[in-house]
Amino acid sequence: MSPLVCATLIVLLEGLCVASLFPVTHAYCAEFGGSVLATGIMFALVSFPKVLLNPFWGHVADRIGRRPVLVMITLGTLAGSIGWAVSRDLWWLAASRLIVGVFGAQAVLAYAIAADTAAPERRAASMGMLGAGFGVALTLGPVVGGIVGARVSNAAVGWMGGGFQAISLLVILTRLRETRPAPDARAAEPSAADRFGWSSTRSLLVAPGVALLLAVTFIMTVGFSILTTSLGEFTRDAFQFTTEGTGYAFAIVGIVTALTQGGATRPVVSALGEAGASRLGLALLAAGFAILAFRPALAWFLVGLAVLSVGGGFVVPALTAMLSRCVGPERQGGVHGVNQAVTGLGRALGFGLGGILFRAFGAATPFATAAGLSATAALLLAAAPRTLSARAARSANCDERRMN
């Protein structure tokens, strides 16, 4: 089994754990007396720790390897799933989410593995394969989670997630080979002050193109994450969907995203380039959210979901591939750790913002805000396309020389 396939399986299984909770989190919080605001807090508790710790896990993986770090973090998220299953009140539930936030860095290592093993011209396609794995998880996870939550219990979804993570641990231990590039003998041992990667993170942020791409990623992620908190409340309010029905709505997002990333990303990137594919994806995100903001009938609601899902399917792998080109192979763990930290911060803010906007201003406001954020990200990316393209070309040539 190739490392990329293993990484995709790991992303798929961890994604199933995450996505299966989407349709039941608001119901589980309500079971303990929580509101839609508590739902947003639970999602935020998973995302905020990533801001500080994902760069740390990425830098550790650059030093000691991908496999040992994957073992550690998967054991941690397994403990978080068990914590969900045995929760007795909102405090227990919050603690389980915080544990998952601390150890939930599988995507960091998966993207690093893809960058370790893919030639520069195939990097976006490799990132797309990982995204397709997560898209399949977004398709199946909410459906299975909604069914288990409705027909067994909300707690049982945690036991199911623990099973997925146990399978992931087995894949890591038995099938995944180490892909970390051999360290440069001339490289200095990190100082005591840099054991957590803070100095390395600062140096990554000043690398050409990195700050701009991270800013675009952050804005886009805030907008997209509003959907996660708002969709369940929106579908219940507008269409009287049950928990199971909300799971199917999330599944539409997952399946369209998976099909886009698994099939359409590579030809679109070949035709438009990574920057062009990113801009197209952001424009589609803005259009899809704008449709939802008008509180449309069910048919147009489904169209809006499909449009924004295609947009997300284009933009995430293209942006990630562009970011990976900004640094050399010895720093892939670090750069993807920083990227996932930014993504975690964006998700945390988006989750909280979605609940606040929905509660304070009604169902249309969260989606109108998400449309505006997506359009802003597209304009920001369009501001320096030549700089990014030139940087990507230089990085590609350097990568080819290193791989040869």
N, C-alpha and C positions, 0 to 999 in steps of 0.2 A: 504494500500500500504506500503510495507516494506521500511525502510530507504535506503537500497541498490538500490531498484528499483527507488525510487525518485532521488537518487544521479545519477543513470545511465541516467534518463530522463533529468536531469539538464545538465549533460555532453553532451548528445546528442543534446539538443537544443542550448547550447552555441557553440558546435562544428559545428552545421549547420551555425551559424552566421559567424564563422571563415572561414570554408571551402568554403562557397558560394562566398567569396571574392577572392579565389585563382585564378580562371581563368579570373577575370575582373580587378584586381588591375593594371596590366600592361596597360590595355586598358584605364582605368580611368586616370592613370597618363599621358598617351599619350594624352588624351583629353585635359589636362591642360598644355601640352607642356613638360612633363617629359619623361625621358629615362628609360632604364632597371635599371640604378643606383638608380633612384627615386623609382622604385618598391621595390628594396631591402631596401631602407631607410624606406619606409612605413611599411614593415614587421618588421624591426628592432625597430621602434618606439613602436610597440605593445609588443615586447619582453624585451627591456632593462629595463623598469620600474619594471618588475617582479623580477629582480635581488635584488632590495632593498625592494620591498613592499610585495612580496609573503610571505617571512618569517614573516613580520609584521602581515599580515592577518591571517596566521596560528597561531601565538602566541595569537592574540586577540581572535580567535575562541577557543583556549584552555582555555581562561579565562572567556569569556562571553557566549560561545556556538556557534554551527554551524549555526543555523537558522538565528539569527540576522545579522551575518556577511554575509551570503548568500543574504539576502534581500538588504543590503547596496551595495554590489558589483554588484548585478544584475541591480539595478537601475543605477549604474554608467555605465555599459556596454551598457545598453539601451540608455543612453544619447550619448554614442559614436557612436552607430548605426545611430541615428538621425543626428548626426553631419556629418557622411558620406553622408547621403541622401541629405543634404542641402549644401554640399560643393560648393564653387564658384571658388576655385583655389587650388593649391598644398598646400598652407599654411593652409587653412581650412581642407583639407584632412589630413594633418599631425597632426593637433590638434585633429581631431576625433580619429586617431589611438593612439595618446598619452593617451587620456582619457581611451580608452579600455585597454591599457597597465597598467594603474594605477589600474583599478578595475578588471581586468581579472584574478581572483583567484579562479574561480569555481572548477577547477581541484584540487586545494589544499584541499578544504573542502570536495570534493567528495571522495578523497582518505582517508581523515581522517575519514569520515563516514564509509567507507568500513572497515578500521582498527578497528573502534569502535565496529562494529557489527559482524565481522567474527572471528571464531576460528582460531588459528594460522595455522593449517594444511589446511584451506580453504582460506587463505588470498590471495595467488596467483590467485586462481580462481575468487575471488571477484574483485581483481584488473583487471583480464582479462575481467570481465563483464563490468567494466567501460571502458576499452580499446575497447571492442566490440561496446559500445555505441558511442564512438568517431569514431570508424572505420565506423559505419553506417553513421555518419555525414560526414566523408571524402568521402563516396560513393555517398550520395545524394546531399550534399552541392555543390560540384563543378558542377554537372550536372544542378541542379536548378539555381545556380548562373550564369552559362554560358548561359542558356536559357533566363533567365530574362535579363541579361546584353545585349544579342544579340537582343532580340525581344522587350524589353521595353526600358530600359536604365541602365547604370552602377549605377546611383544614386538610382534607384528603388531597387537594391539589399540591400541597407541600410535600407529601409523601411521594406523589408521582414525580415531582421535580427532583427529589433526592434520588429516585431510581434513574432518571436521565443522567444525573451527574455521576452516579456510580458507573454507568456504562462509559461515560466520557473518560473517567479515570482509568478504566480498563484499556481503552484505546491508547491513551498516553503511555501507559506502562508496557504495553505489548506490541504496539504497531508503529509508534512515532519514533523516527530516528532524529538525532540532534542535527540542527541545521545552522547553528551559529557559526559565522565565518571564523576561521582561525585568527586569533588575536595577533596584532602586529607586535613583534618582539621589541620594536623601538618605542611602542606606546608606554607612557609613564603610568605607573600604578596610581589609581585614584587616591587623592589625599583623604585624610580622616574627615575633613569638612565636606567632602563630596561623596561620602558613602551612600547618601540618599539621592544623589544625582542632581542636587540643586544647581551646582555650577555648570554641569553639562546641560541642564535645561536652559539656563540663561544663554549659553553659547548657541544652542539650537534656535532660540527665538530670534537671534540677530542674523542667522543665515539667510541669504537672499531668497525672498519669496515665501519664507515660512510664516512670518507674522501675518501677511495678507491672507494666505490660505487658511490659517487658523481663525482669523476674524470672519471670513466668509463661512467657514464651517460652524462657528459659534452662532452666528445670526441665523443661519439655516436651521440649525438644530433646535434653537429656542422655538422657532416657528413650527417645526414639524412635531415637537414634543407637546405642544398645546393640544394636538389631536388626541394623544393618548389619554389625557385627563378628561377632555371634553366629550369624546365620542360616545361613551356610555350614557352620560347624562343627556346628551343631545338626542340620541336615538330613542331613549325612553320617553323624553318629552315630546318629540316630534312624531314618532311612529309607534309608541307604546311597545318598544322592543323589550323582551325579557333578557335575563343574563345570557341565555343561550343565543338569542337573536343578536345581541351585541357581539358575542363571539364570532358569529358569521360575518358581521360587518368588519371586524378586525381581520378576518380571514381574507376578505376581498383585497385589503391593502397588502397582505402578505403574498398572496398568489400573484397579483399583478407585479409587485416589486420583484419577486423571484423570477418570473418569466422575463421581465425586462433585463435584470442583471445577468441572468443565465444565457439569454439569447440575443438581445438587442444591443447590449452595451458595446461589445467589441466592434461591430460594423459602424455604429454611430461614432465611436472614438476614432476609428480609422478614417471616417469621412470628415469629421469636424475637428478632430484633435481633442485632447483632454479638456482644455479650457472651453472649447466650443460646446462639448457635451455637457460640461458643468453649467454653462449659461442656459442651454436649452432646458436642462433639468430644473433649474431654479425658476425659469419662466413658467414651466408646466406646474410646478408646485404653487406658484402664485395664482395661476388660473384655477387650479382645482380648489384651493382654499376659498377663492372669491366666489365660486359656485356655491359652496356650502354656506357662505356668509349670508346668502339670500334666502336661507331656510327653504330650499326647494322641495318639490314633490319627490316621492321616493325614487322615481326613475332618474331624475337629474341629480339627486343625492348620490346615487350609485355611479353616475358619470363623473361627478366631482371627485369621488374617492378614487376611481380608476385613473383619472388624469393626474392627480397629485402623487399617486403611487408610481406611475411611469416616471414622473419627474424625480422622485426620490431614487428610483432605480438607476437613473443616469448619473445623478450628481454625486452620490456617495462614493462609488468606486473611482470615478474620474478625479474627484478632488483628492482622494487618498493616494492614488497613483502619482498625481502631480507632487504631493507632499513628499512621497518616498524618494522622488528624484532630486530633492533639494539637498540630500545628505548622502554620504557614502554608505557602503554595506555594513561597516562596523558600528553604525549609529542608528540602524533601523529600529531596534527595540526602543531606543530613547525617543525618536521622533514620533513613533506610533503611540508611545505612552503619553507624550504631550498632547497628541491629537485626541486620544481618548479622554484625557483629562478635560480638555476644552469641550469635547462632546458631552462628558458627564456634567460639567457646569451648565452647559446649554440645556440639557435635559432637565436638570434640577430646577432651573429657572422657568423653563417652559411648563413643566408639570405644575409648579405652584401658580404660575401666571394663568394657566388655563382654568384652574379651579376658581381663582379670585375673579377673573373676568366673567366667567359664566355666572357665578353667584351674584356679582354686583351689577352687571349690565345686561345679562341675558345671553341666549344661545348664539346669536349672530356675532357678538363682539370677539370671542376667541378666534374664530375663523377669519374675520376681517383683519385682525392683528397678525395672524400667521401669514396671510396673503401679503400684507405690507412688509413684513420681515423678509419673506422670500424675494420680493421684488428688490428690496434694499441690498440683499446679498448679491443678486444678479448684477446690479449697478456697480457695486464695489468690485466685483470680479472683472467687469468690463473696463474698469478704469486703467488697468495695467496689463492687458493681454500680451503685448509684445515683450514686456519684461519677463513674464512668466514663461512664455514660449521659448525665449532665448535661454533662460536658465534651465528649462527642461532639456533642451537640445544639448547644452554643455554637459549636464549631468548624465544624460544618456550615453554620450561619448565616453565619459570617464568610467561609467559602470561597465561598458562593453570592454574597455581595456582591462579593468580589474577582473572581470569574469573570464577573459581570455588569458 
